Amino acid sequence: MQDLAGPDAPWKLPVFDGVGLLWGLLFGVFIAGAPATACPTRCHCMEKSGMTVVQCMSRNLDSIPPDLPRDTVVLLLASNHITHIPNHAFKELHYLQELDLSNNDIETVDPGAFQGVSDSLLVLDLSNNRIQSVPKEAFARLRAKISLSNNPWHCECTLQEVLRELRLDPETVNEVMCHTAAQEEYAGKPVIQVLDSGINFCNFHHKTTDVAMFVTMFGWFTMVIAYVIYYVRHNQEDARRHLEYLKSLPSSSQISKDFDTISTVL
C-alpha cells in the first residue's frame, strides 16, 4: 500500500539489522589484526604489545619456513632440526628484531644469510647448534646482540676475524669454546680467554703458510739438484766409456811401425 503520510508526518529513526552489524564489526577487527601474509602451517602467529610474534618452536622443522609474515618482529625457531641457513632467508622481514635459532642442528650459515635484517635485528640466538665456522660475510653489518655458545667451534684466523666485529651476549660469551683449534693446546678453552691472552690465530696461519711454502720450495730445489747430479754423472759415464774406446784404438805410431815391418818383410 502506498504511504499517504504528508510532509508533516513525524520522521522515524531507521532500524538496522543487529546480526549484520555484528558480523561487519567482527570482519573489520579480523582484517585490521591480520598479518601481512598468512601464518606458516606449523607455526602460531599472534599479536603481542602491537608486535607480530611467530612461534615455530618444537615443530620438527628441518628448514626455515618460506612464507613468514612480512611484519614479523619476533621469530622463534628454537628446538627444531634446521641444518642450514641459506642466503636471503629473512630478506622480506624488514621489521624483524628478535630471531631465536637455538637448539637446532645448524652446521652451515651462508654468507648472505642475514641480508635484509642487518639494520633491524637486535637479538640473534645461534646457541646449541653444530656450527664449526662461518664466513666473514655472514654477520657483516649486524648490530644485534649475538649468542654463539655451545657450538663445536674450530678456532682459527677466520673465526677470530668474525668475533672481532660482533657484539657477543655477555651472559654466554664464556661458553663460546674452542672445540678444535689451529694450535692443539687451545682446544677446550673459551675463545675469548684465548684471544685475550694475546694469541693471534692469523699470525699462526701466516707462519704455517710460510712453512708450507718453504717446504714446497725446498722439495723442488732438491729435485732440481738431484736431476743435475744425475745428469752430470750420466754424462761422466758416457765420457769415460768414450775415452776407453778411444784408448782401445791403435795409435798412429803403432800403425806406422806395423807398416814398416810389413815393408821389410816384403
Secondary structure, DSSP 8 states (H G I E B T S, - for coil): ------TTS--------HHHHHHHHHHHHHHHH--SS---TT-EEEEETTEEEEE-TTS--SS--S---TTEEEEE--SS---EE-TTTTTT-TT--EEE--SS---EE-TTTTTT-TTT--EEE--SS------GGGGTT--SEEE--SS-EEESHHHHHHHHT-EE-TTTGGG-BEEEESSGGGTTSBHHHHHHTT--HHHHHHHHHHHHHHHHHHHHHHHHHHHHHHHHHHHHHHHHHHHHHHHHS--HHHHHHHHHHHHHH-
